């Protein structure tokens, strides 16, 4: 069976840039690419093209990329949008992500990275849209994104952990309702952080012993909050979300001190996604660890902090380019501080 090519719409008023994007996308053999010089042409072509993803410039004379995104999404509500632009202004990031963009790439860009982003965004959206009870995923996503308003240091963390968890879960053979539950839990895993004080959550430096003690309460708080939800689609979510800081090998994690197979599978998956994210993120007290060092550490944690088959699945997904490896665009679009 020949796989249907993914349809990408490229909109840029600069013919040279447009051509170079089209060329490298077509070279992969995976995409069928439609190009437009501006918003009007792009909108007019929607019925015949039906793109899986739109790659948009921002500054264009006829209609800017933000307006175009809004109009495209009103016609095709689930359409993923990635901006590819010369602007790296934080206000642009904010407008892009608030408007519903899935990612943001600045020029000059690395072609392989753009391909990786396109694949990840399309597959995340296809998966999330086709899973059962995906309306519950959207509720969890809203909650996860809302947390960005409080936590300026780990911005977009919930999104990245949810995406990474989804791909690990798929590699482990999860599908349907199981994948829905995993995704819901991943989106809300840190929701208990809303119960951690600003002084600790937003501290621009390392936490002392007492502060860590308070920070660690977020996992139990996630459990307490989510346990209030009695919907059957959310069954098991509180435990899966709360156990993302348990230690698979020695049982010395928190909040419950569970070990090995006593930790729910979904909690183990979210734990791996969470650790990867922590390693690769910039924090007030540390620079991101390079990808190579982070990968080495993930391997070292296999069978120790992390469940072995989860780590194996993580690496398979990484090889396929599904794991977010470059965090350069992951600023927090919801926070201007
Ligand atoms: Fe956490």
py3Dmol code that shows the C-alpha trace and the ligand (Angstrom):
import py3Dmol

protein = """\
ATOM      1  CA  UNK A   1       0.000   0.000   0.000  1.00  0.00           C
ATOM      2  CA  UNK A   2       1.387   3.401  -0.961  1.00  0.00           C
ATOM      3  CA  UNK A   3       1.128   5.866   1.901  1.00  0.00           C
ATOM      4  CA  UNK A   4      -0.720   9.042   1.004  1.00  0.00           C
ATOM      5  CA  UNK A   5       1.699  11.941   0.897  1.00  0.00           C
ATOM      6  CA  UNK A   6       1.197  14.588   3.548  1.00  0.00           C
ATOM      7  CA  UNK A   7       0.010  17.823   2.007  1.00  0.00           C
ATOM      8  CA  UNK A   8       1.856  20.949   3.078  1.00  0.00           C
ATOM      9  CA  UNK A   9       0.835  24.474   2.197  1.00  0.00           C
ATOM     10  CA  UNK A  10       3.751  26.925   2.070  1.00  0.00           C
ATOM     11  CA  UNK A  11       2.855  30.629   2.105  1.00  0.00           C
ATOM     12  CA  UNK A  12       5.639  33.188   1.706  1.00  0.00           C
ATOM     13  CA  UNK A  13       5.767  36.348  -0.379  1.00  0.00           C
ATOM     14  CA  UNK A  14       9.482  35.863  -1.085  1.00  0.00           C
ATOM     15  CA  UNK A  15       9.702  33.613  -4.147  1.00  0.00           C
ATOM     16  CA  UNK A  16      13.271  32.552  -3.376  1.00  0.00           C
ATOM     17  CA  UNK A  17      12.485  31.444   0.167  1.00  0.00           C
ATOM     18  CA  UNK A  18       9.307  29.730  -0.987  1.00  0.00           C
ATOM     19  CA  UNK A  19      11.132  27.793  -3.667  1.00  0.00           C
ATOM     20  CA  UNK A  20      13.869  26.645  -1.307  1.00  0.00           C
ATOM     21  CA  UNK A  21      11.318  25.409   1.260  1.00  0.00           C
ATOM     22  CA  UNK A  22       9.312  23.612  -1.423  1.00  0.00           C
ATOM     23  CA  UNK A  23      12.463  22.032  -2.840  1.00  0.00           C
ATOM     24  CA  UNK A  24      13.720  20.543   0.410  1.00  0.00           C
ATOM     25  CA  UNK A  25      10.276  19.328   1.426  1.00  0.00           C
ATOM     26  CA  UNK A  26       9.703  17.641  -1.934  1.00  0.00           C
ATOM     27  CA  UNK A  27      13.134  16.058  -1.828  1.00  0.00           C
ATOM     28  CA  UNK A  28      12.056  13.943   1.172  1.00  0.00           C
ATOM     29  CA  UNK A  29       9.437  12.214  -0.986  1.00  0.00           C
ATOM     30  CA  UNK A  30       7.021  12.350   1.956  1.00  0.00           C
ATOM     31  CA  UNK A  31       5.201  15.559   1.152  1.00  0.00           C
ATOM     32  CA  UNK A  32       3.142  16.983  -1.609  1.00  0.00           C
ATOM     33  CA  UNK A  33       3.649  20.725  -1.427  1.00  0.00           C
ATOM     34  CA  UNK A  34       1.357  23.539  -2.493  1.00  0.00           C
ATOM     35  CA  UNK A  35       2.749  27.058  -2.529  1.00  0.00           C
ATOM     36  CA  UNK A  36       1.039  30.442  -2.359  1.00  0.00           C
ATOM     37  CA  UNK A  37       2.401  34.003  -2.570  1.00  0.00           C
ATOM     38  CA  UNK A  38       0.001  35.371  -0.026  1.00  0.00           C
ATOM     39  CA  UNK A  39      -3.127  34.950   2.046  1.00  0.00           C
ATOM     40  CA  UNK A  40      -5.720  35.372  -0.696  1.00  0.00           C
ATOM     41  CA  UNK A  41      -4.185  32.715  -2.903  1.00  0.00           C
ATOM     42  CA  UNK A  42      -3.803  30.375   0.072  1.00  0.00           C
ATOM     43  CA  UNK A  43      -7.418  30.786   1.173  1.00  0.00           C
ATOM     44  CA  UNK A  44      -8.749  30.348  -2.352  1.00  0.00           C
ATOM     45  CA  UNK A  45      -6.905  27.069  -2.708  1.00  0.00           C
ATOM     46  CA  UNK A  46      -8.174  25.500   0.534  1.00  0.00           C
ATOM     47  CA  UNK A  47     -11.034  23.462  -0.996  1.00  0.00           C
ATOM     48  CA  UNK A  48      -8.815  21.846  -3.624  1.00  0.00           C
ATOM     49  CA  UNK A  49      -5.662  21.413  -1.514  1.00  0.00           C
ATOM     50  CA  UNK A  50      -7.023  20.385   1.917  1.00  0.00           C
ATOM     51  CA  UNK A  51      -3.573  20.632   3.545  1.00  0.00           C
ATOM     52  CA  UNK A  52      -2.444  18.582   6.538  1.00  0.00           C
ATOM     53  CA  UNK A  53      -0.309  21.512   7.697  1.00  0.00           C
ATOM     54  CA  UNK A  54       0.352  25.144   6.779  1.00  0.00           C
ATOM     55  CA  UNK A  55       3.846  26.620   6.876  1.00  0.00           C
ATOM     56  CA  UNK A  56       3.436  30.389   7.014  1.00  0.00           C
ATOM     57  CA  UNK A  57       5.634  33.438   6.829  1.00  0.00           C
ATOM     58  CA  UNK A  58       4.534  36.249   9.141  1.00  0.00           C
ATOM     59  CA  UNK A  59       5.402  39.524   7.431  1.00  0.00           C
ATOM     60  CA  UNK A  60       3.620  39.516   4.097  1.00  0.00           C
ATOM     61  CA  UNK A  61       2.254  42.611   2.319  1.00  0.00           C
ATOM     62  CA  UNK A  62      -1.263  41.486   1.479  1.00  0.00           C
ATOM     63  CA  UNK A  63      -2.221  39.763   4.722  1.00  0.00           C
ATOM     64  CA  UNK A  64       0.068  38.986   7.643  1.00  0.00           C
ATOM     65  CA  UNK A  65       0.631  35.424   8.824  1.00  0.00           C
ATOM     66  CA  UNK A  66      -1.407  35.870  12.012  1.00  0.00           C
ATOM     67  CA  UNK A  67      -4.517  36.994  10.091  1.00  0.00           C
ATOM     68  CA  UNK A  68      -4.005  34.212   7.592  1.00  0.00           C
ATOM     69  CA  UNK A  69      -3.732  31.637  10.379  1.00  0.00           C
ATOM     70  CA  UNK A  70      -6.989  32.878  11.890  1.00  0.00           C
ATOM     71  CA  UNK A  71      -8.806  32.641   8.574  1.00  0.00           C
ATOM     72  CA  UNK A  72      -7.339  29.267   7.713  1.00  0.00           C
ATOM     73  CA  UNK A  73      -8.355  27.884  11.082  1.00  0.00           C
ATOM     74  CA  UNK A  74     -11.889  29.220  10.767  1.00  0.00           C
ATOM     75  CA  UNK A  75     -12.182  27.215   7.551  1.00  0.00           C
ATOM     76  CA  UNK A  76     -10.219  24.155   8.714  1.00  0.00           C
ATOM     77  CA  UNK A  77     -10.436  24.172  12.539  1.00  0.00           C
ATOM     78  CA  UNK A  78      -7.936  21.379  13.186  1.00  0.00           C
ATOM     79  CA  UNK A  79      -5.308  22.611  10.727  1.00  0.00           C
ATOM     80  CA  UNK A  80      -1.848  22.666  12.304  1.00  0.00           C
ATOM     81  CA  UNK A  81       0.127  25.833  11.614  1.00  0.00           C
ATOM     82  CA  UNK A  82       3.883  26.324  11.859  1.00  0.00           C
ATOM     83  CA  UNK A  83       5.427  29.746  11.349  1.00  0.00           C
ATOM     84  CA  UNK A  84       8.714  30.019   9.538  1.00  0.00           C
ATOM     85  CA  UNK A  85       9.925  33.579   9.801  1.00  0.00           C
ATOM     86  CA  UNK A  86      12.789  36.005  10.186  1.00  0.00           C
ATOM     87  CA  UNK A  87      11.256  37.488  13.347  1.00  0.00           C
ATOM     88  CA  UNK A  88      12.296  36.133  16.701  1.00  0.00           C
ATOM     89  CA  UNK A  89      10.596  38.881  18.684  1.00  0.00           C
ATOM     90  CA  UNK A  90       8.939  37.554  21.844  1.00  0.00           C
ATOM     91  CA  UNK A  91       5.734  39.435  21.009  1.00  0.00           C
ATOM     92  CA  UNK A  92       5.562  37.505  17.752  1.00  0.00           C
ATOM     93  CA  UNK A  93       5.966  34.226  19.611  1.00  0.00           C
ATOM     94  CA  UNK A  94       3.125  35.212  21.905  1.00  0.00           C
ATOM     95  CA  UNK A  95       0.801  36.161  19.086  1.00  0.00           C
ATOM     96  CA  UNK A  96       1.675  32.998  17.203  1.00  0.00           C
ATOM     97  CA  UNK A  97       1.036  30.614  20.077  1.00  0.00           C
ATOM     98  CA  UNK A  98      -1.999  32.485  21.403  1.00  0.00           C
ATOM     99  CA  UNK A  99      -3.479  32.261  17.934  1.00  0.00           C
ATOM    100  CA  UNK A 100      -3.052  28.508  17.987  1.00  0.00           C
ATOM    101  CA  UNK A 101       0.257  27.957  16.172  1.00  0.00           C
ATOM    102  CA  UNK A 102       1.865  24.580  16.756  1.00  0.00           C
ATOM    103  CA  UNK A 103       5.454  25.702  16.369  1.00  0.00           C
ATOM    104  CA  UNK A 104       7.637  28.594  15.330  1.00  0.00           C
ATOM    105  CA  UNK A 105      10.885  28.388  13.389  1.00  0.00           C
ATOM    106  CA  UNK A 106      13.210  31.319  12.801  1.00  0.00           C
ATOM    107  CA  UNK A 107      15.286  31.859   9.674  1.00  0.00           C
ATOM    108  CA  UNK A 108      17.936  30.804   8.927  1.00  0.00           C
ATOM    109  CA  UNK A 109      16.649  27.350   9.743  1.00  0.00           C
ATOM    110  CA  UNK A 110      17.963  23.851   9.682  1.00  0.00           C
ATOM    111  CA  UNK A 111      16.052  21.871   7.044  1.00  0.00           C
ATOM    112  CA  UNK A 112      16.091  18.608   8.958  1.00  0.00           C
ATOM    113  CA  UNK A 113      14.680  20.349  11.978  1.00  0.00           C
ATOM    114  CA  UNK A 114      11.810  21.784   9.955  1.00  0.00           C
ATOM    115  CA  UNK A 115      11.043  18.309   8.605  1.00  0.00           C
ATOM    116  CA  UNK A 116      11.178  16.907  12.137  1.00  0.00           C
ATOM    117  CA  UNK A 117       8.782  19.601  13.377  1.00  0.00           C
ATOM    118  CA  UNK A 118       6.354  19.052  10.502  1.00  0.00           C
ATOM    119  CA  UNK A 119       6.248  15.303  11.079  1.00  0.00           C
ATOM    120  CA  UNK A 120       5.821  15.695  14.818  1.00  0.00           C
ATOM    121  CA  UNK A 121       3.096  18.341  14.569  1.00  0.00           C
ATOM    122  CA  UNK A 122       1.127  16.466  11.914  1.00  0.00           C
ATOM    123  CA  UNK A 123       1.283  13.149  13.690  1.00  0.00           C
ATOM    124  CA  UNK A 124       0.432  14.675  17.052  1.00  0.00           C
ATOM    125  CA  UNK A 125      -2.609  16.381  15.559  1.00  0.00           C
ATOM    126  CA  UNK A 126      -3.714  13.366  13.534  1.00  0.00           C
ATOM    127  CA  UNK A 127      -3.338  11.159  16.591  1.00  0.00           C
ATOM    128  CA  UNK A 128      -5.039  13.556  18.995  1.00  0.00           C
ATOM    129  CA  UNK A 129      -7.925  14.166  16.603  1.00  0.00           C
ATOM    130  CA  UNK A 130      -8.566  10.540  15.847  1.00  0.00           C
ATOM    131  CA  UNK A 131      -8.340   9.191  19.382  1.00  0.00           C
ATOM    132  CA  UNK A 132     -11.575   8.324  21.140  1.00  0.00           C
ATOM    133  CA  UNK A 133     -12.897  10.968  23.531  1.00  0.00           C
ATOM    134  CA  UNK A 134     -10.616  13.596  22.066  1.00  0.00           C
ATOM    135  CA  UNK A 135     -12.851  16.300  23.570  1.00  0.00           C
ATOM    136  CA  UNK A 136     -11.459  15.186  26.940  1.00  0.00           C
ATOM    137  CA  UNK A 137      -7.941  15.619  25.588  1.00  0.00           C
ATOM    138  CA  UNK A 138      -8.820  19.208  24.692  1.00  0.00           C
ATOM    139  CA  UNK A 139     -10.023  19.858  28.258  1.00  0.00           C
ATOM    140  CA  UNK A 140      -6.778  18.450  29.646  1.00  0.00           C
ATOM    141  CA  UNK A 141      -4.774  20.494  27.124  1.00  0.00           C
ATOM    142  CA  UNK A 142      -6.550  23.682  28.175  1.00  0.00           C
ATOM    143  CA  UNK A 143      -5.658  22.924  31.769  1.00  0.00           C
ATOM    144  CA  UNK A 144      -2.059  22.159  30.916  1.00  0.00           C
ATOM    145  CA  UNK A 145      -1.697  25.305  28.863  1.00  0.00           C
ATOM    146  CA  UNK A 146      -3.347  27.349  31.593  1.00  0.00           C
ATOM    147  CA  UNK A 147      -0.529  26.340  33.919  1.00  0.00           C
ATOM    148  CA  UNK A 148       1.837  28.346  31.724  1.00  0.00           C
ATOM    149  CA  UNK A 149       0.265  31.499  33.133  1.00  0.00           C
ATOM    150  CA  UNK A 150       1.643  30.606  36.558  1.00  0.00           C
ATOM    151  CA  UNK A 151       4.938  28.998  35.753  1.00  0.00           C
ATOM    152  CA  UNK A 152       7.199  31.211  33.716  1.00  0.00           C
ATOM    153  CA  UNK A 153      10.302  29.083  34.138  1.00  0.00           C
ATOM    154  CA  UNK A 154       9.223  25.869  32.496  1.00  0.00           C
ATOM    155  CA  UNK A 155       6.962  27.407  29.806  1.00  0.00           C
ATOM    156  CA  UNK A 156       5.242  25.035  27.403  1.00  0.00           C
ATOM    157  CA  UNK A 157       6.419  22.143  29.582  1.00  0.00           C
ATOM    158  CA  UNK A 158       3.040  20.413  29.634  1.00  0.00           C
ATOM    159  CA  UNK A 159       2.722  20.573  25.852  1.00  0.00           C
ATOM    160  CA  UNK A 160       6.129  19.040  25.338  1.00  0.00           C
ATOM    161  CA  UNK A 161       5.604  16.314  27.936  1.00  0.00           C
ATOM    162  CA  UNK A 162       2.202  15.472  26.421  1.00  0.00           C
ATOM    163  CA  UNK A 163       3.651  15.239  22.912  1.00  0.00           C
ATOM    164  CA  UNK A 164       6.634  13.161  24.010  1.00  0.00           C
ATOM    165  CA  UNK A 165       4.406  10.864  26.085  1.00  0.00           C
ATOM    166  CA  UNK A 166       2.113  10.307  23.122  1.00  0.00           C
ATOM    167  CA  UNK A 167       4.962   9.125  20.932  1.00  0.00           C
ATOM    168  CA  UNK A 168       6.473   6.913  23.625  1.00  0.00           C
ATOM    169  CA  UNK A 169       3.016   5.410  24.202  1.00  0.00           C
ATOM    170  CA  UNK A 170       2.548   4.692  20.514  1.00  0.00           C
ATOM    171  CA  UNK A 171       5.935   2.995  20.375  1.00  0.00           C
ATOM    172  CA  UNK A 172       4.815   0.816  23.271  1.00  0.00           C
ATOM    173  CA  UNK A 173       1.814  -0.279  21.253  1.00  0.00           C
ATOM    174  CA  UNK A 174      -0.832   1.767  23.040  1.00  0.00           C
ATOM    175  CA  UNK A 175      -3.812   2.828  20.994  1.00  0.00           C
ATOM    176  CA  UNK A 176      -7.375   4.054  21.231  1.00  0.00           C
ATOM    177  CA  UNK A 177      -8.698   4.694  24.706  1.00  0.00           C
ATOM    178  CA  UNK A 178      -5.365   3.753  26.320  1.00  0.00           C
ATOM    179  CA  UNK A 179      -3.581   6.442  24.356  1.00  0.00           C
ATOM    180  CA  UNK A 180      -6.324   8.955  25.169  1.00  0.00           C
ATOM    181  CA  UNK A 181      -5.879   8.317  28.890  1.00  0.00           C
ATOM    182  CA  UNK A 182      -2.109   8.647  28.642  1.00  0.00           C
ATOM    183  CA  UNK A 183      -2.423  11.922  26.787  1.00  0.00           C
ATOM    184  CA  UNK A 184      -4.928  13.352  29.260  1.00  0.00           C
ATOM    185  CA  UNK A 185      -2.698  12.403  32.192  1.00  0.00           C
ATOM    186  CA  UNK A 186       0.386  13.860  30.512  1.00  0.00           C
ATOM    187  CA  UNK A 187      -1.307  17.193  29.845  1.00  0.00           C
ATOM    188  CA  UNK A 188      -2.357  17.575  33.488  1.00  0.00           C
ATOM    189  CA  UNK A 189       0.540  15.851  35.262  1.00  0.00           C
ATOM    190  CA  UNK A 190       1.809  19.061  36.869  1.00  0.00           C
ATOM    191  CA  UNK A 191      -1.554  20.631  37.595  1.00  0.00           C
ATOM    192  CA  UNK A 192      -0.749  20.460  41.326  1.00  0.00           C
ATOM    193  CA  UNK A 193       1.832  23.200  40.741  1.00  0.00           C
ATOM    194  CA  UNK A 194      -1.026  25.656  41.000  1.00  0.00           C
ATOM    195  CA  UNK A 195      -0.866  24.842  44.715  1.00  0.00           C
ATOM    196  CA  UNK A 196       2.832  25.746  45.069  1.00  0.00           C
ATOM    197  CA  UNK A 197       3.640  29.282  46.261  1.00  0.00           C
ATOM    198  CA  UNK A 198       5.078  31.880  43.884  1.00  0.00           C
ATOM    199  CA  UNK A 199       8.163  32.179  46.088  1.00  0.00           C
ATOM    200  CA  UNK A 200       9.034  28.560  45.344  1.00  0.00           C
ATOM    201  CA  UNK A 201       7.542  28.031  41.909  1.00  0.00           C
ATOM    202  CA  UNK A 202       9.017  31.183  40.436  1.00  0.00           C
ATOM    203  CA  UNK A 203      12.254  31.378  42.400  1.00  0.00           C
ATOM    204  CA  UNK A 204      15.021  32.505  40.033  1.00  0.00           C
ATOM    205  CA  UNK A 205      17.597  30.143  41.482  1.00  0.00           C
ATOM    206  CA  UNK A 206      18.169  26.786  43.153  1.00  0.00           C
ATOM    207  CA  UNK A 207      15.677  25.725  45.780  1.00  0.00           C
ATOM    208  CA  UNK A 208      16.799  25.076  49.360  1.00  0.00           C
ATOM    209  CA  UNK A 209      15.705  22.011  51.338  1.00  0.00           C
ATOM    210  CA  UNK A 210      12.407  23.422  52.590  1.00  0.00           C
ATOM    211  CA  UNK A 211      11.586  24.907  49.240  1.00  0.00           C
ATOM    212  CA  UNK A 212      12.145  21.541  47.571  1.00  0.00           C
ATOM    213  CA  UNK A 213       9.857  19.996  50.132  1.00  0.00           C
ATOM    214  CA  UNK A 214       7.135  22.392  49.099  1.00  0.00           C
ATOM    215  CA  UNK A 215       7.839  21.921  45.388  1.00  0.00           C
ATOM    216  CA  UNK A 216       7.507  18.172  45.756  1.00  0.00           C
ATOM    217  CA  UNK A 217       3.988  18.542  47.119  1.00  0.00           C
ATOM    218  CA  UNK A 218       2.816  19.312  43.589  1.00  0.00           C
ATOM    219  CA  UNK A 219       2.595  15.620  42.718  1.00  0.00           C
ATOM    220  CA  UNK A 220       0.290  14.831  45.635  1.00  0.00           C
ATOM    221  CA  UNK A 221      -1.688  17.973  44.814  1.00  0.00           C
ATOM    222  CA  UNK A 222      -2.089  16.828  41.207  1.00  0.00           C
ATOM    223  CA  UNK A 223      -3.509  13.608  42.615  1.00  0.00           C
ATOM    224  CA  UNK A 224      -5.879  15.386  44.997  1.00  0.00           C
ATOM    225  CA  UNK A 225      -7.191  17.752  42.339  1.00  0.00           C
ATOM    226  CA  UNK A 226      -7.658  15.141  39.632  1.00  0.00           C
ATOM    227  CA  UNK A 227      -9.170  12.650  42.027  1.00  0.00           C
ATOM    228  CA  UNK A 228     -12.166  14.970  42.320  1.00  0.00           C
ATOM    229  CA  UNK A 229     -13.102  14.206  38.728  1.00  0.00           C
ATOM    230  CA  UNK A 230     -15.579  11.350  38.598  1.00  0.00           C
ATOM    231  CA  UNK A 231     -15.949  11.101  34.812  1.00  0.00           C
ATOM    232  CA  UNK A 232     -15.309   7.586  33.569  1.00  0.00           C
ATOM    233  CA  UNK A 233     -13.018   8.913  30.823  1.00  0.00           C
ATOM    234  CA  UNK A 234     -10.752  10.234  33.596  1.00  0.00           C
ATOM    235  CA  UNK A 235     -10.579   7.013  35.565  1.00  0.00           C
ATOM    236  CA  UNK A 236      -7.000   6.311  36.628  1.00  0.00           C
ATOM    237  CA  UNK A 237      -5.807   9.730  35.453  1.00  0.00           C
ATOM    238  CA  UNK A 238      -5.100  11.029  38.960  1.00  0.00           C
ATOM    239  CA  UNK A 239      -2.760   8.145  39.749  1.00  0.00           C
ATOM    240  CA  UNK A 240      -1.052   8.188  36.350  1.00  0.00           C
ATOM    241  CA  UNK A 241      -0.471  11.948  36.567  1.00  0.00           C
ATOM    242  CA  UNK A 242       0.687  11.942  40.186  1.00  0.00           C
ATOM    243  CA  UNK A 243       3.246   9.155  39.765  1.00  0.00           C
ATOM    244  CA  UNK A 244       5.516  10.990  37.307  1.00  0.00           C
ATOM    245  CA  UNK A 245       8.123  11.509  40.047  1.00  0.00           C
ATOM    246  CA  UNK A 246       8.188   7.943  41.352  1.00  0.00           C
ATOM    247  CA  UNK A 247      11.484   6.048  41.024  1.00  0.00           C
ATOM    248  CA  UNK A 248      11.055   2.778  39.103  1.00  0.00           C
ATOM    249  CA  UNK A 249      14.245   1.146  40.370  1.00  0.00           C
ATOM    250  CA  UNK A 250      14.437   1.992  44.050  1.00  0.00           C
ATOM    251  CA  UNK A 251      10.987   3.222  45.052  1.00  0.00           C
ATOM    252  CA  UNK A 252      12.450   6.373  46.562  1.00  0.00           C
ATOM    253  CA  UNK A 253      10.442   8.771  44.445  1.00  0.00           C
ATOM    254  CA  UNK A 254       7.355  10.710  45.433  1.00  0.00           C
ATOM    255  CA  UNK A 255       4.529  11.152  46.314  1.00  0.00           C
ATOM    256  CA  UNK A 256       3.810   7.478  47.143  1.00  0.00           C
ATOM    257  CA  UNK A 257       7.232   5.820  47.100  1.00  0.00           C
ATOM    258  CA  UNK A 258       6.056   3.200  44.612  1.00  0.00           C
ATOM    259  CA  UNK A 259       8.506   0.868  42.896  1.00  0.00           C
ATOM    260  CA  UNK A 260       8.677  -1.106  39.632  1.00  0.00           C
ATOM    261  CA  UNK A 261       5.403  -2.468  38.323  1.00  0.00           C
ATOM    262  CA  UNK A 262       3.461  -0.903  41.200  1.00  0.00           C
ATOM    263  CA  UNK A 263       3.833   2.376  39.318  1.00  0.00           C
ATOM    264  CA  UNK A 264       1.149   2.720  36.630  1.00  0.00           C
ATOM    265  CA  UNK A 265       2.545   2.337  33.116  1.00  0.00           C
ATOM    266  CA  UNK A 266       1.324   5.820  32.161  1.00  0.00           C
ATOM    267  CA  UNK A 267       3.082   7.365  35.159  1.00  0.00           C
ATOM    268  CA  UNK A 268       6.327   5.687  33.980  1.00  0.00           C
ATOM    269  CA  UNK A 269       5.885   7.091  30.472  1.00  0.00           C
ATOM    270  CA  UNK A 270       5.200  10.609  31.721  1.00  0.00           C
ATOM    271  CA  UNK A 271       8.233  10.316  34.034  1.00  0.00           C
ATOM    272  CA  UNK A 272      10.532   9.627  31.063  1.00  0.00           C
ATOM    273  CA  UNK A 273       9.037  12.503  29.054  1.00  0.00           C
ATOM    274  CA  UNK A 274       9.337  14.772  32.098  1.00  0.00           C
ATOM    275  CA  UNK A 275      12.995  13.946  32.752  1.00  0.00           C
ATOM    276  CA  UNK A 276      13.918  14.436  29.093  1.00  0.00           C
ATOM    277  CA  UNK A 277      12.216  17.809  29.188  1.00  0.00           C
ATOM    278  CA  UNK A 278      13.940  18.853  32.407  1.00  0.00           C
ATOM    279  CA  UNK A 279      17.352  17.926  31.003  1.00  0.00           C
ATOM    280  CA  UNK A 280      16.865  19.811  27.747  1.00  0.00           C
ATOM    281  CA  UNK A 281      15.243  22.911  29.256  1.00  0.00           C
ATOM    282  CA  UNK A 282      16.858  26.105  30.409  1.00  0.00           C
ATOM    283  CA  UNK A 283      16.085  26.862  34.032  1.00  0.00           C
ATOM    284  CA  UNK A 284      16.992  29.970  36.033  1.00  0.00           C
ATOM    285  CA  UNK A 285      19.835  28.005  37.632  1.00  0.00           C
ATOM    286  CA  UNK A 286      21.030  25.896  34.698  1.00  0.00           C
ATOM    287  CA  UNK A 287      21.598  25.821  30.977  1.00  0.00           C
ATOM    288  CA  UNK A 288      19.993  23.052  28.910  1.00  0.00           C
ATOM    289  CA  UNK A 289      22.073  19.880  28.797  1.00  0.00           C
ATOM    290  CA  UNK A 290      23.137  19.173  25.192  1.00  0.00           C
ATOM    291  CA  UNK A 291      21.071  16.548  23.365  1.00  0.00           C
ATOM    292  CA  UNK A 292      23.953  14.045  23.266  1.00  0.00           C
ATOM    293  CA  UNK A 293      24.534  14.225  27.033  1.00  0.00           C
ATOM    294  CA  UNK A 294      20.801  14.079  27.724  1.00  0.00           C
ATOM    295  CA  UNK A 295      20.445  10.950  25.592  1.00  0.00           C
ATOM    296  CA  UNK A 296      23.334   9.315  27.427  1.00  0.00           C
ATOM    297  CA  UNK A 297      21.707  10.097  30.737  1.00  0.00           C
ATOM    298  CA  UNK A 298      18.346   8.708  29.597  1.00  0.00           C
ATOM    299  CA  UNK A 299      20.126   5.449  28.760  1.00  0.00           C
ATOM    300  CA  UNK A 300      21.828   5.443  32.170  1.00  0.00           C
ATOM    301  CA  UNK A 301      18.493   5.927  33.934  1.00  0.00           C
ATOM    302  CA  UNK A 302      17.047   2.839  32.225  1.00  0.00           C
ATOM    303  CA  UNK A 303      16.188   0.328  34.922  1.00  0.00           C
ATOM    304  CA  UNK A 304      17.129   2.865  37.588  1.00  0.00           C
ATOM    305  CA  UNK A 305      14.768   5.851  37.767  1.00  0.00           C
ATOM    306  CA  UNK A 306      12.985   4.833  34.581  1.00  0.00           C
ATOM    307  CA  UNK A 307      11.121   1.717  33.441  1.00  0.00           C
ATOM    308  CA  UNK A 308      13.299  -0.090  30.869  1.00  0.00           C
ATOM    309  CA  UNK A 309      10.720  -0.701  28.112  1.00  0.00           C
ATOM    310  CA  UNK A 310       9.668   2.951  28.364  1.00  0.00           C
ATOM    311  CA  UNK A 311      13.255   4.083  27.762  1.00  0.00           C
ATOM    312  CA  UNK A 312      13.536   1.704  24.791  1.00  0.00           C
ATOM    313  CA  UNK A 313      10.342   3.147  23.323  1.00  0.00           C
ATOM    314  CA  UNK A 314      11.655   6.667  23.924  1.00  0.00           C
ATOM    315  CA  UNK A 315      14.772   5.901  21.884  1.00  0.00           C
ATOM    316  CA  UNK A 316      12.773   4.346  19.037  1.00  0.00           C
ATOM    317  CA  UNK A 317      10.596   7.466  18.879  1.00  0.00           C
ATOM    318  CA  UNK A 318      13.720   9.630  19.030  1.00  0.00           C
ATOM    319  CA  UNK A 319      15.202   7.800  16.044  1.00  0.00           C
ATOM    320  CA  UNK A 320      12.027   8.588  14.119  1.00  0.00           C
ATOM    321  CA  UNK A 321      12.377  12.301  14.870  1.00  0.00           C
ATOM    322  CA  UNK A 322       9.250  12.359  17.025  1.00  0.00           C
ATOM    323  CA  UNK A 323      10.850  13.571  20.225  1.00  0.00           C
ATOM    324  CA  UNK A 324      11.304  17.309  20.607  1.00  0.00           C
ATOM    325  CA  UNK A 325      15.068  17.584  20.479  1.00  0.00           C
ATOM    326  CA  UNK A 326      15.596  21.284  19.908  1.00  0.00           C
ATOM    327  CA  UNK A 327      14.049  23.612  22.442  1.00  0.00           C
ATOM    328  CA  UNK A 328      15.155  26.873  20.856  1.00  0.00           C
ATOM    329  CA  UNK A 329      11.607  27.935  20.015  1.00  0.00           C
ATOM    330  CA  UNK A 330      10.131  26.762  23.294  1.00  0.00           C
ATOM    331  CA  UNK A 331       9.805  30.136  24.954  1.00  0.00           C
ATOM    332  CA  UNK A 332       6.771  30.669  27.091  1.00  0.00           C
ATOM    333  CA  UNK A 333       4.266  32.434  24.877  1.00  0.00           C
ATOM    334  CA  UNK A 334       1.845  33.022  27.729  1.00  0.00           C
ATOM    335  CA  UNK A 335       4.070  35.039  29.940  1.00  0.00           C
ATOM    336  CA  UNK A 336       5.668  38.367  29.237  1.00  0.00           C
ATOM    337  CA  UNK A 337       7.748  38.676  32.417  1.00  0.00           C
TER     338      UNK A 337
END
"""
ligand_1 = """\
1
LIG
Fe 6.296 17.378 38.092
"""
view = py3Dmol.view(width=600, height=400)
view.addModel(protein, "pdb")
view.setStyle({"model": 0}, {"cartoon": {"style": "trace"}})
view.addModel(ligand_1, "xyz")
view.setStyle({"model": 1}, {"stick": {}})
view.zoomTo()
view.show()
